[in-house]
Amino acid sequence: MNADTRQQVHALIDQLPPVQLAAVQGLLEAMVDPVALSLAQAPLDDEPLTREESDALDRSEESLKHNKPIPHEEVLAEFGLTMADFPLKDNGA
């Protein structure tokens, strides 16, 4: 792609109203990261929980009744990492 084409695309994008701009953003993101698009379009997992999974969830809920949750930042710090090492949209919030 040459500089003129890039400038023309930018000029067209600058003319779009917000609703169309959001649609173009989604299209561009899908073109840049097709794996993310595939994941976004994947069907939800509707497989029933196994007895073991259900028991594990029950244990975790019971644990939270008696223990303070550990913030992500603290867990990452144990490995020498920060939230900045994981560039998520809105930093995962």
Backbone as a chain_set.jsonl record, in Angstrom:
{"seq": "MNADTRQQVHALIDQLPPVQLAAVQGLLEAMVDPVALSLAQAPLDDEPLTREESDALDRSEESLKHNKPIPHEEVLAEFGLTMADFPLKDNGA", "coords": {"N": [[0.85, -1.171, 0.0], [0.574, 2.169, -0.848], [1.559, 5.53, 0.19], [-0.344, 7.388, -0.658], [-2.703, 5.881, -0.891], [-3.085, 5.14, 1.783], [-3.506, 7.681, 2.907], [-5.876, 8.383, 1.584], [-7.628, 6.478, 2.608], [-7.604, 7.197, 5.314], [-8.747, 9.755, 5.076], [-11.332, 9.092, 4.208], [-12.252, 7.647, 6.426], [-12.249, 9.676, 8.33], [-14.517, 11.039, 7.584], [-16.672, 9.562, 8.36], [-19.694, 8.968, 10.247], [-20.167, 8.466, 13.833], [-21.483, 5.909, 14.341], [-21.039, 4.386, 12.021], [-18.302, 4.48, 12.061], [-17.677, 2.9, 14.251], [-18.465, 0.43, 13.229], [-16.631, 0.111, 11.158], [-14.328, 0.011, 12.657], [-14.655, -2.48, 13.959], [-14.533, -4.153, 11.713], [-11.929, -3.641, 10.769], [-10.432, -4.534, 12.975], [-11.062, -7.242, 12.865], [-9.863, -7.9, 10.46], [-7.19, -7.467, 11.031], [-6.751, -9.16, 13.183], [-7.668, -12.113, 12.822], [-8.028, -14.369, 14.411], [-9.069, -13.443, 16.829], [-11.534, -12.615, 15.888], [-12.649, -15.082, 15.156], [-12.837, -16.275, 17.676], [-14.645, -14.523, 18.903], [-16.918, -15.074, 17.454], [-17.448, -17.654, 18.032], [-19.523, -20.332, 19.185], [-21.293, -20.326, 22.328], [-20.218, -22.256, 25.123], [-22.203, -24.758, 25.879], [-22.209, -27.105, 27.162], [-23.118, -29.373, 29.664], [-22.114, -29.131, 33.143], [-19.709, -31.312, 34.592], [-19.858, -33.63, 37.339], [-17.554, -33.375, 38.888], [-16.649, -30.818, 38.103], [-18.751, -29.227, 39.003], [-18.587, -29.727, 41.754], [-16.064, -28.584, 42.251], [-16.6, -25.89, 41.737], [-18.427, -25.392, 43.796], [-16.712, -25.745, 46.01], [-14.944, -23.621, 45.588], [-16.626, -21.395, 45.848], [-17.377, -21.695, 48.512], [-14.89, -21.365, 49.708], [-14.417, -18.662, 49.179], [-16.16, -17.511, 50.936], [-14.831, -17.592, 53.315], [-12.304, -16.644, 52.946], [-10.252, -13.919, 51.896], [-10.378, -12.612, 48.619], [-7.639, -12.699, 46.262], [-6.166, -10.024, 44.701], [-5.635, -9.595, 41.15], [-3.355, -8.123, 40.5], [-1.642, -8.619, 42.658], [-1.102, -11.365, 42.398], [0.15, -11.405, 39.896], [2.395, -9.869, 40.534], [3.87, -11.625, 42.074], [5.103, -13.084, 40.154], [6.72, -11.3, 38.991], [5.418, -9.598, 37.247], [3.16, -7.13, 35.792], [-0.064, -5.517, 35.359], [0.28, -4.077, 33.087], [1.759, -5.711, 31.478], [-0.043, -7.174, 30.146], [-1.727, -6.269, 27.679], [-4.781, -5.554, 27.549], [-8.08, -4.693, 26.371], [-9.279, -1.819, 27.93], [-7.719, -2.532, 30.025], [-8.504, -4.996, 31.001], [-10.667, -4.539, 32.577]], "CA": [[0.0, 0.0, 0.0], [1.397, 3.373, -0.882], [1.166, 6.609, 1.1], [-1.583, 8.002, -1.152], [-3.817, 5.004, -0.522], [-3.264, 5.282, 3.232], [-4.103, 9.007, 3.14], [-7.259, 8.336, 1.106], [-8.396, 5.697, 3.578], [-7.75, 8.05, 6.502], [-9.701, 10.825, 4.749], [-12.671, 8.496, 4.205], [-12.604, 7.324, 7.811], [-12.536, 10.938, 9.015], [-15.841, 11.523, 7.173], [-17.721, 8.666, 8.85], [-20.355, 9.261, 11.523], [-19.732, 7.54, 14.888], [-22.013, 4.549, 14.229], [-20.31, 3.712, 10.949], [-16.912, 4.383, 12.48], [-17.596, 1.717, 15.115], [-18.544, -0.749, 12.363], [-15.343, 0.009, 10.463], [-13.352, -0.434, 13.656], [-14.815, -3.929, 14.099], [-14.044, -4.781, 10.49], [-10.464, -3.554, 10.747], [-9.905, -5.422, 14.004], [-11.195, -8.61, 12.356], [-8.877, -8.091, 9.399], [-5.864, -7.478, 11.638], [-6.647, -10.29, 14.109], [-8.75, -13.051, 12.488], [-8.242, -15.323, 15.507], [-9.994, -12.785, 17.752], [-12.856, -12.674, 15.253], [-13.136, -16.458, 15.289], [-13.225, -16.481, 19.073], [-15.847, -13.733, 19.178], [-18.054, -15.689, 16.775], [-17.585, -19.05, 18.458], [-20.721, -20.542, 19.999], [-21.072, -20.487, 23.759], [-20.086, -23.629, 25.599], [-23.438, -25.097, 26.588], [-22.059, -28.457, 27.679], [-23.396, -29.395, 31.099], [-20.976, -29.356, 34.025], [-19.548, -32.653, 35.163], [-19.991, -33.624, 38.799], [-16.292, -32.858, 39.408], [-16.63, -29.368, 37.884], [-19.733, -28.648, 39.914], [-18.003, -29.795, 43.099], [-14.976, -27.606, 42.317], [-17.228, -24.574, 41.858], [-18.963, -25.303, 45.162], [-15.587, -25.553, 46.926], [-14.395, -22.273, 45.42], [-17.577, -20.457, 46.442], [-17.264, -21.837, 49.965], [-13.607, -20.777, 50.087], [-14.539, -17.207, 49.154], [-16.902, -17.085, 52.123], [-13.933, -17.61, 54.464], [-10.999, -16.091, 52.58], [-10.26, -12.702, 51.087], [-9.834, -12.858, 47.273], [-6.329, -12.109, 45.984], [-6.24, -9.23, 43.468], [-4.78, -10.023, 40.035], [-2.069, -7.432, 40.567], [-0.771, -9.305, 43.626], [-0.677, -12.639, 41.821], [1.129, -11.093, 38.855], [3.62, -9.38, 41.17], [4.647, -12.789, 42.529], [5.849, -13.568, 38.993], [7.459, -10.169, 38.441], [4.628, -9.015, 36.168], [2.145, -6.134, 36.138], [-1.173, -5.512, 34.408], [0.794, -3.494, 31.839], [2.307, -6.797, 30.668], [-1.174, -7.811, 29.479], [-2.445, -5.132, 27.079], [-6.166, -5.878, 27.246], [-8.961, -3.535, 26.267], [-9.632, -1.262, 29.237], [-6.856, -3.216, 30.989], [-9.196, -6.15, 31.573], [-11.801, -4.14, 33.428]], "C": [[0.894, 1.231, 0.0], [0.815, 4.453, 0.029], [-0.137, 7.271, 0.657], [-2.801, 7.182, -0.757], [-4.112, 5.143, 0.961], [-3.94, 6.617, 3.553], [-5.569, 9.034, 2.702], [-8.153, 7.573, 2.081], [-8.625, 6.524, 4.837], [-8.784, 9.149, 6.25], [-11.129, 10.295, 4.744], [-13.142, 8.189, 5.623], [-12.976, 8.59, 8.578], [-13.928, 11.473, 8.682], [-16.987, 10.694, 7.752], [-18.365, 9.168, 10.134], [-19.982, 8.183, 12.544], [-20.231, 6.103, 14.729], [-21.263, 3.768, 13.151], [-18.839, 3.547, 11.31], [-16.717, 3.159, 13.374], [-17.641, 0.44, 14.276], [-17.225, -0.966, 11.627], [-14.264, -0.47, 11.43], [-13.436, -1.946, 13.83], [-14.279, -4.675, 12.893], [-12.521, -4.781, 10.443], [-9.832, -4.474, 11.786], [-9.969, -6.874, 13.541], [-10.162, -8.896, 11.278], [-7.471, -8.215, 9.974], [-5.679, -8.723, 12.502], [-7.787, -11.278, 13.856], [-9.013, -14.084, 13.582], [-9.229, -14.733, 16.519], [-11.407, -12.803, 17.186], [-13.448, -14.073, 15.396], [-13.603, -16.741, 16.71], [-14.51, -15.738, 19.411], [-17.091, -14.376, 18.57], [-18.296, -17.135, 17.192], [-18.84, -19.205, 19.319], [-20.348, -20.69, 21.471], [-20.978, -21.961, 24.107], [-21.323, -23.953, 26.426], [-23.409, -26.529, 27.114], [-22.32, -28.452, 29.184], [-22.129, -29.669, 31.912], [-20.923, -30.808, 34.462], [-19.719, -32.524, 36.678], [-18.728, -33.032, 39.432], [-16.217, -31.339, 39.26], [-17.584, -28.66, 38.836], [-19.207, -28.633, 41.349], [-16.891, -28.758, 43.276], [-15.534, -26.187, 42.452], [-17.786, -24.364, 43.257], [-17.842, -25.039, 46.169], [-15.025, -24.131, 46.821], [-15.327, -21.228, 46.021], [-17.509, -20.513, 47.964], [-15.969, -21.204, 50.461], [-13.695, -19.256, 50.136], [-15.336, -16.673, 50.339], [-15.974, -16.915, 53.321], [-12.571, -16.971, 54.188], [-11.173, -14.857, 51.713], [-9.691, -13.035, 49.699], [-8.488, -12.146, 47.1], [-6.433, -11.335, 44.672], [-5.258, -9.74, 42.41], [-3.391, -9.402, 40.132], [-1.108, -8.12, 41.534], [-0.247, -10.627, 43.077], [0.392, -12.397, 40.763], [2.463, -10.667, 39.461], [4.487, -10.533, 41.661], [5.51, -13.362, 41.404], [6.638, -12.453, 38.317], [6.744, -9.491, 37.289], [3.695, -7.94, 36.709], [1.026, -6.231, 35.112], [-0.736, -4.928, 33.061], [1.395, -4.558, 30.924], [1.211, -7.522, 29.879], [-2.052, -6.726, 28.88], [-3.842, -5.539, 26.61], [-6.958, -4.594, 27.065], [-9.351, -3.096, 27.662], [-8.877, -1.948, 30.358], [-7.588, -4.312, 31.736], [-10.375, -5.805, 32.426], [-13.116, -4.337, 32.73]], "O": [[1.856, 1.314, 0.764], [-0.281, 4.303, 0.568], [-0.945, 7.672, 1.495], [-3.816, 7.735, -0.335], [-5.274, 5.254, 1.353], [-4.847, 6.669, 4.384], [-6.408, 9.637, 3.372], [-9.287, 7.972, 2.344], [-9.735, 6.544, 5.367], [-9.604, 9.438, 7.121], [-12.041, 10.97, 5.222], [-14.295, 8.443, 5.972], [-13.907, 8.581, 9.383], [-14.465, 12.286, 9.434], [-18.149, 11.086, 7.643], [-17.692, 9.721, 11.004], [-19.53, 7.103, 12.163], [-19.467, 5.165, 14.961], [-20.898, 2.612, 13.362], [-18.205, 2.573, 10.904], [-15.708, 2.462, 13.265], [-16.936, -0.524, 14.575], [-16.762, -2.099, 11.492], [-13.395, -1.261, 11.062], [-12.41, -2.625, 13.848], [-13.639, -5.717, 13.038], [-11.9, -5.793, 10.118], [-8.818, -5.119, 11.516], [-9.045, -7.65, 13.788], [-9.643, -10.008, 11.192], [-6.653, -8.98, 9.462], [-4.584, -9.285, 12.555], [-8.771, -11.283, 14.595], [-10.118, -14.62, 13.666], [-10.115, -15.433, 17.007], [-12.371, -12.988, 17.929], [-14.625, -14.22, 15.724], [-14.639, -17.37, 16.919], [-15.366, -16.263, 20.123], [-18.189, -14.239, 19.108], [-19.255, -17.76, 16.741], [-19.178, -18.31, 20.094], [-19.245, -21.117, 21.812], [-21.591, -22.806, 23.455], [-21.468, -23.47, 27.549], [-24.444, -27.095, 27.467], [-21.788, -27.603, 29.898], [-21.204, -30.337, 31.45], [-21.952, -31.45, 34.673], [-19.721, -31.417, 37.217], [-18.815, -32.275, 40.399], [-15.776, -30.647, 40.177], [-17.254, -27.618, 39.403], [-19.366, -27.646, 42.067], [-16.79, -28.127, 44.328], [-14.992, -25.376, 43.203], [-17.637, -23.288, 43.836], [-17.994, -24.216, 47.072], [-14.674, -23.516, 47.828], [-14.862, -20.272, 46.641], [-17.578, -19.478, 48.627], [-15.952, -20.574, 51.519], [-13.119, -18.627, 51.024], [-15.198, -15.505, 50.703], [-16.295, -16.171, 54.247], [-11.777, -16.783, 55.11], [-12.102, -14.758, 50.912], [-8.64, -13.668, 49.602], [-8.239, -11.113, 47.723], [-6.753, -11.919, 43.637], [-4.187, -10.252, 42.738], [-2.383, -10.062, 39.88], [0.092, -8.2, 41.272], [0.921, -10.966, 43.272], [1.411, -13.087, 40.728], [3.527, -11.049, 38.973], [5.714, -10.427, 41.661], [6.512, -14.033, 41.654], [7.159, -12.627, 37.216], [7.386, -8.874, 36.439], [3.465, -7.845, 37.915], [1.149, -6.941, 34.115], [-1.315, -5.248, 32.023], [1.528, -4.333, 29.721], [1.503, -8.38, 29.045], [-3.024, -6.305, 29.506], [-4.057, -5.829, 25.433], [-6.557, -3.534, 27.546], [-9.717, -3.928, 28.493], [-9.326, -1.954, 31.504], [-7.353, -4.546, 32.921], [-11.032, -6.701, 32.957], [-14.168, -4.052, 33.303]]}, "num_chains": 1, "name": "protein.A"}
